[in-house]
Amino acid sequence: MKNKYIEQFEAKQIEGKNVPDFRAGDTLKLAIRIKEGDKTRIQNFEGICIARRGNGVSETFIVRKMG
């Protein structure tokens, strides 16, 4: 059971954000921000979701690159 303050904080973090619904086995297209020195760039990445763990703000997922 989570602390009620942590639950309130997580609810505010997710509020108003469009979180897509996906499952393990789905193909995902991601745009990842990469920082190199003082420059940043966006790199597109496509792969298959092989795992999804947790929920809310602390949720993680693993994507294996295709091709």
N, C-alpha and C positions, 0 to 999 in steps of 0.2 A: 504494500500500500504506500502510495506516495504522499508526501507532505502536501497539505492543501495550498500552501504558498507556492510550491514548485508547480503544481497543477495550474494555478492562476497565471504564473509567469509563462508557462508553455502555451497556454491558451492565447495570451496576448501576442506571443511571437508568431503564431500560426494565423491569427486573425487577419482576414483580408488578403491572404496569399492564395494563389491558385496552385494547389498541390495535386498533380496528376495522379490518377488511379492506375497502378500497374502491378503486375505480379511476376514472380520468377518465371522465366521462359519467354517473356515479352521482349521485343526488340525496342531499344531506346535510342534516341538521338539526343545527345547532350552538348551543351556549349560550356566549355570549361575555361575559366579565367586563369591564365598562366602569367606569373610575375617573373621576369628575368632582369635582374639588376633593378634599375629604376623604371623600366618599361613594363607595361602589361599588354597582353593580347588575348584574344578569344580563339580557342581551338575547338573545332567541331569534332565530335567523337560519336561513333555508332557501334553498338554492341548488344549482346543479349544479357539480360538480368539473370544471374545465376543464384542469387541469394538476397533475401530481405529480412532484416532483423530489427527488433525494437518497435517503437511507435512514437508519434509526436515529434518533438524537436530533436530527440536523441536517436531517431531512426537512421539506420545505415543500409546501404545496398551495395552489391558487388556486380560490376558489369565486365563481361569478357568481350574484348575487341573482336569484331568480325572482319575477315579479309585481311 
